[in-house]
Structures are given as structure tokens and as C-alpha cells.
Amino acid sequence: MSQYDFDLFIIGGGSGGVRAARVAGQHEAKVAIAEEYRFGGTCVIRGCVPKKLLVYASRFRDDFQDSAGFGWTVDGARFDWPTLIANKDREIARLEGLYRRTVGNAKATVFDTRATVAGPHTVALADGSNVTARVILVATGGHPVKPDIPGAEHAITSNEAFHLKELPASILIVGGGYIAVEFAGIFHGLGARTTLVYRGEKVLRGFDDDLRTGLMEEMAKRGIEVRTKADIAAIAGHAGAYRVTLKDGTTTEAACVMFATGRTPNTRGLGLENAGVKLGPMGQVLVDAESRSSVPSIYAVGDVTDRVNLTPVAIREGHAFADTVFGNTPWTVDHDLIPTAVFSTPEIGTVGLPEHIACLRYPRLDIYRARFRPLKHTLSGRDERVLQKLLVDGDTDKVVGCHMLGPDASEIAQMAAIALRMGATKADFDATVALHPSIAEEFVTMREKVPAPHPPPPKVPVPEKKGYDETA
Ligand SMILES: Cc1cc2nc3c(=O)[nH]c(=O)nc-3n(C[C@H](O)[C@H](O)[C@H](O)COP(=O)(O)OP(=O)(O)OC[C@H]3O[C@@H](n4cnc5c(N)ncnc54)[C@H](O)[C@@H]3O)c2cc1C
């Protein structure tokens, strides 16, 4: 008989926690899992999945407009926000049920409640009871933060954006990361007058500079007002009619204000420090390569560790943890060459290093770049250009970065990631027969190098992108 109630207690039923529960269960561990809100976590309930559904909805406007050049007449196209939200909610409820079923299949004991850490082997539940476990896994994710300005309480975050009663006539989004540009595309596409206010020079800090410039140009062409080097100072007014004051003293009106200004790990009040778990400056749980914290019986995976804040990463970390600790098959997650997409419109897909980091790491960096109008827009008439870029280590011919702004960039980056992971060289790309006519074929037909350096390397190293941390 074990001296503990459970082999494993997981706090958090999101991407990382549920995967860890399933795999630990398969390894015959006696598992318990606590979820204080809804199973599925951020990704399923108020992140990737509902976001992508809204992105799909927002892009029909382009399809209707583009169809005219192909001979179509679309009469009376109208959008109904409540229908979209109700359908989205139904799908999210279905997925939540699947997640719950997954933990049930793992024979995990489910606690639908908040849980905190009371000691190296003890978890406290909201009803005051304690449960013990040989190992505790913290998989509590993160939450959005708002800047501390007068009137901040009037603004929504991505959490509330999914549940607005109606589509606002106009929206001002503050921030310059993934979530800010994705929601700018969503609200604009659905018909809201959209303004993006960002304090930096260009959106998407950490991404390849050509992508950042290219996306800002395309957003502006679509009619999204992008105000960079601008920051919000105060919000006044009431729902549907806010007056926003910027730090330069100018004011603007918006029916809705949304902050996409950062996310922070869910560690406050979790009892971790009392148990001896070391936290980093952002409140993130500090862990080693095996996701073990400074307390040997307490592990952490996913956004709460603030490594790379993406769902597939949280899932892998949860899987590796369970195999390592309960399956006697130790492995660690490689955080290099993680493909990522930004579901802006047009979207970004990228894998490998951006130019500003690649040029520091590879002194002989070859750059290939193409900017062109895709075939579809010769008839649609849309003024939108695709950007594709390959970065190659001139010494080894290895492709070290692959970047794209344009339709289906996310799908293309996923496949390019396999090639980069296998160590593909530029010669391998060149030897691959093009698939014609496609946009992706440009990646195997790029022959002309861009004269280096382009642009000159920065003097101060710029941080790499870290997923949906949204640091603005
Ligand atoms: C708007 C938005 C869009 C995103 N889009 C994408 C995307 O397109 N692609 C992508 O890869 N990633 C995306 N992400 C990021 C992705 O959602 C996260 O990286 C991922 O969900 C992290 O998983 P996790 O298991 O670490 O945490 P989460 O999924 O956040 O799960 C943590 C769970 O713990 C629960 N919890 C917290 N504290 C406690 C407690 N004390 N007791 C009990 N339960 C607790 C929470 O309720 C939550 O359910 C997006 C995020 C946001 C916000």
C-alpha cells in the first residue's frame, strides 16, 4: 500500500494536464486531476480553437469580395454574431466533453474545484480537505493581464472577446503580439472598425522583420488602423461609447476596448513558494529539462513554466513528464524548431530562426526572399502580396529559417518544419520538384540571394518569440 492517496495529482485540466493524466494512467499510475473552470483549458475554451473558428468566420468577407472577379454575384451577404457565438459555444462544449472523457478513460479521479499546493506531497482542495500524492504536477496555465491605467476595468481581454453579446461597431485593441493582430483581423473581417495601438515600432516582436513589416502593410491596406509607437493612458465613458486617451494626449472613440497586453503564469495563491518551489521573475515555475521544479516531487508543464507558450508544447511536456516519471522511458522536449503560426489575415507561418538572430549565429547567412501577387488575386483584383523567405547557413547550406506571410502559411510551415528538423539543405529544397500552380512552390524555386546584410544586424540581441506570452 502506498503512503499517499494518489501516485500523481495534477492541478489544471488544460492541454498539458490532460495529456499527462492520460499517459500516466496508461502507465498504471493512480491519478487525480483538479480543474477549477472547464476541462480543455485555455486552448479549447478560450484560446486556439474558438479563436480559429472566429478567424474562419472573419475570412468569408474576403471570399465574397474575391468571388466577383471569378464571375460570382453574392447578394445580401450578412453576418450574425450571436449565431457564430452560439455555434462556437456548442462546439467548445462538445470538445470539453471529450477532454473530460479522456481523463475518465485514464481512470483519473476528477475534482471539479480549485486546488493549491500545501506541501511537497499535499494538495489542498477548495472545501478545506487535503489530498496526498507521491508526485504533484502543476499545469495551471496563465491568464491575461491588463495595464494599470485609469478606466482599465472598462476594457475586455481575449477571455471576454469570445462572449460579447454583440459585435461592437468599433474596437480599439491594445498590444502587438499574436493575440492583438489575430483579433484585429477577426473584428475587422466581421465588420467592426478596428484600430490597433501598439507601443513598439512594429507588431510581433521577435518575429522576422520582413514578416512584421509585411503584415503591417497588409493590415493597413485592408483598412485596419495600425498606430505604432503609441500607448494607452486612460479609458472613460460607458459600454458602446468609450473615449480612449493615448499617452501623446490624443483621444479616440471606440465602442469596445480590448487589451492584448500580456499573459502571466497562474501561480499566485497556489502555495508554491510555501512548499519551497522557486518561481521566476514573471511568477513562472522554474523547471529543469524534465519539467522538475526545485522541489523534487513537484513538476510543472505548459504555460505556467513560460517556456514556449503553445498548445502542442504543453501537450508534449505533459507527455514527456508522464513517460519519464511513470513509464520508465525518460525523454525531454526539444524546444528548438517549433513551427508556429499567427492567424492574422493574411496569416504567418514560420519555423526556425528569424533573420535578426540567424545573422548573429551564422556569419555567412544567405537570404532568399520573394514577394509576389498570388495567382488567385490576378482575377480577384485584391491588392495583397505573399512574402516567402528562406535563411540558409552559407557554410553548411542548411536551411535555418523558413518564413511566410500569406494564405495557408500555417499549413505550409507545418510541412516545412519536417524538412528543417531533418536538417534539409538549400540544395534539398532546390532538388525538390515544384508543385504547380501553388504558392508553396516558391520555396523550391528561389534562386536569387538577397544582397546581405538585410537589414543590418541589431546591436542589442532581440529576444526570440515565445508563443502566446503576448509580451507587448
Ligand atoms: C486567445 C488565445 C489564442 C491562442 N491561440 C493559440 C494557437 O493558435 N496555437 C497555440 O499553439 N496556442 C495558442 N494559444 C496558447 C495556448 O492556449 C496555451 O499555450 C495552452 O493552452 C497552454 O496549456 P496549459 O496546459 O499550459 O494551460 P491551460 O490550457 O491554460 O490549462 C490550465 C488549466 O488549469 C486550470 N487551473 C488554473 N489554476 C487552477 C487551480 N488552482 N486549480 C484547478 N485548476 C486550475 C485552468 O482553469 C485551466 O483550465 C492561445 C492562447 C490564447 C489566450
The ligand as an SDF file (V2000), in Angstrom:
LIG
                    3D

 53 58  0  0  0  0  0  0  0  0999 V2000
   -6.5560   33.8750  -27.2900 C   0  0  0  0  0  0  0  0  0  0  0  0
   -5.5160   32.7840  -27.3320 C   0  0  0  0  0  0  0  0  0  0  0  0
   -5.2540   32.1440  -28.5270 C   0  0  0  0  0  0  0  0  0  0  0  0
   -4.3120   31.1200  -28.5790 C   0  0  0  0  0  0  0  0  0  0  0  0
   -4.0710   30.5170  -29.7740 N   0  0  0  0  0  0  0  0  0  0  0  0
   -3.1490   29.5360  -29.8600 C   0  0  0  0  0  0  0  0  0  0  0  0
   -2.8860   28.8900  -31.1010 C   0  0  0  0  0  0  0  0  0  0  0  0
   -3.4840   29.2150  -32.1270 O   0  0  0  0  0  0  0  0  0  0  0  0
   -1.9700   27.8950  -31.1170 N   0  0  0  0  0  0  0  0  0  0  0  0
   -1.2890   27.5060  -29.9910 C   0  0  0  0  0  0  0  0  0  0  0  0
   -0.4880   26.5830  -30.0640 O   0  0  0  0  0  0  0  0  0  0  0  0
   -1.5090   28.1230  -28.8030 N   0  0  0  0  0  0  0  0  0  0  0  0
   -2.4040   29.1190  -28.7160 C   0  0  0  0  0  0  0  0  0  0  0  0
   -2.6420   29.7300  -27.5050 N   0  0  0  0  0  0  0  0  0  0  0  0
   -1.8500   29.3090  -26.3260 C   0  0  0  0  0  0  0  0  0  0  0  0
   -2.4050   28.0210  -25.7140 C   0  0  0  0  0  0  0  0  0  0  0  0
   -3.7800   28.1850  -25.4390 O   0  0  0  0  0  0  0  0  0  0  0  0
   -1.6460   27.6780  -24.4520 C   0  0  0  0  0  0  0  0  0  0  0  0
   -0.2640   27.6280  -24.7390 O   0  0  0  0  0  0  0  0  0  0  0  0
   -2.0680   26.3350  -23.8630 C   0  0  0  0  0  0  0  0  0  0  0  0
   -3.4500   26.2920  -23.5990 O   0  0  0  0  0  0  0  0  0  0  0  0
   -1.2950   26.0410  -22.5740 C   0  0  0  0  0  0  0  0  0  0  0  0
   -1.7510   24.8390  -21.9970 O   0  0  0  0  0  0  0  0  0  0  0  0
   -1.5520   24.5860  -20.4300 P   0  0  0  0  0  0  0  0  0  0  0  0
   -1.9380   23.1690  -20.1880 O   0  0  0  0  0  0  0  0  0  0  0  0
   -0.2140   25.0300  -20.0030 O   0  0  0  0  0  0  0  0  0  0  0  0
   -2.5670   25.5610  -19.7150 O   0  0  0  0  0  0  0  0  0  0  0  0
   -4.1210   25.7930  -19.9360 P   0  0  0  0  0  0  0  0  0  0  0  0
   -4.5970   25.2050  -21.1970 O   0  0  0  0  0  0  0  0  0  0  0  0
   -4.3350   27.2400  -19.7190 O   0  0  0  0  0  0  0  0  0  0  0  0
   -4.8050   24.9540  -18.7650 O   0  0  0  0  0  0  0  0  0  0  0  0
   -4.6630   25.3360  -17.4170 C   0  0  0  0  0  0  0  0  0  0  0  0
   -5.9140   24.9100  -16.6770 C   0  0  0  0  0  0  0  0  0  0  0  0
   -5.6640   24.9860  -15.2920 O   0  0  0  0  0  0  0  0  0  0  0  0
   -6.8500   25.4390  -14.6430 C   0  0  0  0  0  0  0  0  0  0  0  0
   -6.4260   25.9670  -13.3340 N   0  0  0  0  0  0  0  0  0  0  0  0
   -5.6490   27.0490  -13.0950 C   0  0  0  0  0  0  0  0  0  0  0  0
   -5.4060   27.1580  -11.7770 N   0  0  0  0  0  0  0  0  0  0  0  0
   -6.0460   26.1300  -11.1790 C   0  0  0  0  0  0  0  0  0  0  0  0
   -6.1570   25.7010   -9.8160 C   0  0  0  0  0  0  0  0  0  0  0  0
   -5.5300   26.3440   -8.8310 N   0  0  0  0  0  0  0  0  0  0  0  0
   -6.9150   24.6120   -9.5520 N   0  0  0  0  0  0  0  0  0  0  0  0
   -7.5610   23.9290  -10.5480 C   0  0  0  0  0  0  0  0  0  0  0  0
   -7.4710   24.2960  -11.8340 N   0  0  0  0  0  0  0  0  0  0  0  0
   -6.7140   25.3710  -12.1510 C   0  0  0  0  0  0  0  0  0  0  0  0
   -7.4000   26.4740  -15.5950 C   0  0  0  0  0  0  0  0  0  0  0  0
   -8.7870   26.6870  -15.3850 O   0  0  0  0  0  0  0  0  0  0  0  0
   -7.1070   25.8130  -16.9460 C   0  0  0  0  0  0  0  0  0  0  0  0
   -8.1920   25.0410  -17.3890 O   0  0  0  0  0  0  0  0  0  0  0  0
   -3.6020   30.7360  -27.4040 C   0  0  0  0  0  0  0  0  0  0  0  0
   -3.8710   31.3820  -26.1990 C   0  0  0  0  0  0  0  0  0  0  0  0
   -4.8120   32.3960  -26.1570 C   0  0  0  0  0  0  0  0  0  0  0  0
   -5.0930   33.0780  -24.8580 C   0  0  0  0  0  0  0  0  0  0  0  0
  1  2  1  0
  2  3  1  0
  2 52  2  0
  3  4  2  0
  4  5  1  0
  4 50  1  0
  5  6  2  0
  6  7  1  0
  6 13  1  0
  7  8  2  0
  7  9  1  0
  9 10  1  0
 10 11  2  0
 10 12  1  0
 12 13  2  0
 13 14  1  0
 14 15  1  0
 14 50  1  0
 15 16  1  0
 16 17  1  0
 16 18  1  0
 18 19  1  0
 18 20  1  0
 20 21  1  0
 20 22  1  0
 22 23  1  0
 23 24  1  0
 24 25  2  0
 24 26  1  0
 24 27  1  0
 27 28  1  0
 28 29  2  0
 28 30  1  0
 28 31  1  0
 31 32  1  0
 32 33  1  0
 33 34  1  0
 33 48  1  0
 34 35  1  0
 35 36  1  0
 35 46  1  0
 36 37  1  0
 36 45  1  0
 37 38  2  0
 38 39  1  0
 39 40  1  0
 39 45  2  0
 40 41  1  0
 40 42  2  0
 42 43  1  0
 43 44  2  0
 44 45  1  0
 46 47  1  0
 46 48  1  0
 48 49  1  0
 50 51  2  0
 51 52  1  0
 52 53  1  0
M  END
$$$$
